[in-house]
Amino acid sequence: MPQRIYCSNCTHELYVGLELESPLEAIHKHGGLCPNCRKKLAFNIESIKITPVEMESE
């Protein structure tokens, strides 16, 4: 199942992929700032939102 990590401010995708990546890794890859809105990125366990993704039928 794909994983997506978004900026909480502008919803820019910080990571999309099949391999699991921690939010801290995504933050580090972008130098601590969202590349789209320049918001300072932070990881707060209470703000995690996990939702199922509907798979397209073949």
N, C-alpha and C positions, 0 to 999 in steps of 0.2 A: 504494500500500500504506500503511495507517495506521501512524503512529508513536505509541508510548506511552513516556512517561518516568515511572518510579515512584520513590518513596522507598525506599531500600535497607533502612530500618528497619521500616516498617509496610506497605509496598507500596501506599501511597496514590498514586493517579494524579496526577502533577503536570502532565502534558500528554498529550492525546490529540487527534490530528488527521491530516489527509491531507498538510498542508504540513510539510516538515522544519523542526524547531526544534532549536537546539543545546541541550545540557543546561545550558550557562551562561545562556541566555535563560530557561529554566524556573526556574532558581535565582533569577535576578534578579527575575522576576515575583512570586515568593513571598517576597521580602525575605530570602532566605538561610535560611529555616526551613520545614520541612514544616508545612503548615497543619493536619495531623491530629495528628502526634505531637510536633511542635516540635523535632525533631532538626535540628541545623545541617546544611544541605545543602552538599555539596562535589562537585566533578567530578574523577574520577580515571580517566584513559584506560584503565588496567588493569582497572577494574571494570565496563566496558561489556559488556553481554550482548545479543547480537543473535539473535533467534529468528524463524523464519517464523510467519506467522499463517495459519491455515487459513481459507479463504474459504467462506462458506456457499453452497450450491447454490441456484440460483433455480428 
